[in-house]
Amino acid sequence: MIMKLQDVYQQVTSIVTSKVESDRLMDYTNHIIAQGGYKDLATRIAHDIKFATIPASKVCRWYDEYDCNDTHVTTLFQKVLKESYPQVWELIQKQNH
């Protein structure tokens, strides 16, 4: 199945990876794990990456332009996280199980 926001995937990946270093994201993820208080770690980190890298006005335009919803946006950022930061994704998966 094709992701609803596939058209912006490469652009978002480029922006995120230019702004978020793997080591810093790993440190941040470990900090969030130590704090606790999250329901789904993958969603929490994906949304934190979104807020840190992409202007809200841009994300809001996607809702109309691509007829998407919050789930589609979450899926986009989780895919970026999984494919661009595999060690962080592995840590997240261990915590979620």
C-alpha positions as CSV (number, residue, x, y, z in Angstrom):
1,M,0.0,0.0,0.0
2,I,1.3,3.4,-0.9
3,M,1.6,5.9,1.9
4,K,-0.8,8.9,1.5
5,L,2.0,11.4,2.1
6,Q,4.5,9.5,-0.2
7,D,4.9,12.7,-2.3
8,V,6.5,14.6,0.6
9,Y,8.5,11.6,2.0
10,Q,11.8,12.4,0.3
11,Q,11.6,16.1,1.1
12,V,10.8,15.5,4.7
13,T,13.5,12.9,5.0
14,S,16.1,15.4,3.6
15,I,14.9,18.1,6.0
16,V,14.8,15.8,9.1
17,T,18.2,14.2,8.4
18,S,19.8,17.6,7.9
19,K,18.6,18.8,11.2
20,V,18.6,15.7,13.5
21,E,21.9,13.9,14.2
22,S,21.6,10.2,14.9
23,D,23.6,10.3,18.2
24,R,21.6,13.2,19.6
25,L,18.3,11.5,18.7
26,M,19.5,8.4,20.4
27,D,20.4,10.4,23.5
28,Y,17.0,12.2,23.4
29,T,15.1,8.9,23.0
30,N,16.9,7.4,26.0
31,H,16.0,10.5,28.0
32,I,12.3,10.1,27.0
33,I,12.5,6.5,28.0
34,A,13.9,7.4,31.4
35,Q,11.2,10.0,31.9
36,G,8.4,7.7,31.0
37,G,4.9,9.1,30.7
38,Y,4.4,8.2,27.0
39,K,1.8,5.9,25.7
40,D,3.5,4.9,22.4
41,L,7.2,5.7,22.2
42,A,7.4,5.5,18.4
43,T,4.6,8.0,18.1
44,R,6.1,10.3,20.7
45,I,9.5,10.4,19.0
46,A,8.0,10.7,15.5
47,H,5.9,13.7,16.7
48,D,8.9,15.3,18.5
49,I,10.9,15.0,15.2
50,K,8.0,16.6,13.3
51,F,7.7,19.5,15.7
52,A,11.5,20.1,15.7
53,T,12.0,20.1,12.0
54,I,8.9,21.0,9.9
55,P,6.9,24.2,10.4
56,A,3.3,23.6,11.6
57,S,2.0,25.7,8.8
58,K,3.5,23.3,6.3
59,V,2.1,20.3,8.0
60,C,-1.3,21.9,8.1
61,R,-1.3,22.5,4.4
62,W,-0.8,18.7,3.8
63,Y,-4.2,18.1,5.4
64,D,-6.0,19.9,2.5
65,E,-3.4,19.2,-0.2
66,Y,-3.2,15.5,0.3
67,D,-6.6,14.9,2.0
68,C,-4.8,13.3,5.0
69,N,-5.3,13.1,8.7
70,D,-3.2,12.8,11.9
71,T,-2.6,9.1,11.3
72,H,-1.1,9.7,7.9
73,V,1.2,12.4,9.3
74,T,2.3,10.0,12.1
75,T,3.0,7.3,9.6
76,L,5.1,9.6,7.5
77,F,7.3,10.6,10.4
78,Q,7.6,7.0,11.8
79,K,8.7,5.9,8.3
80,V,11.4,8.6,8.3
81,L,12.4,7.5,11.8
82,K,12.5,3.8,10.9
83,E,14.4,4.2,7.7
84,S,16.8,7.1,8.6
85,Y,17.6,6.2,12.2
86,P,17.6,2.4,12.3
87,Q,19.4,2.1,15.7
88,V,16.9,4.5,17.3
89,W,14.0,2.6,15.7
90,E,15.4,-0.7,17.1
91,L,15.6,0.8,20.6
92,I,12.0,2.0,20.3
93,Q,10.8,-1.4,19.2
94,K,12.5,-3.0,22.2
95,Q,10.7,-0.6,24.5
96,N,7.3,-1.1,22.9
97,H,7.4,-4.9,23.5
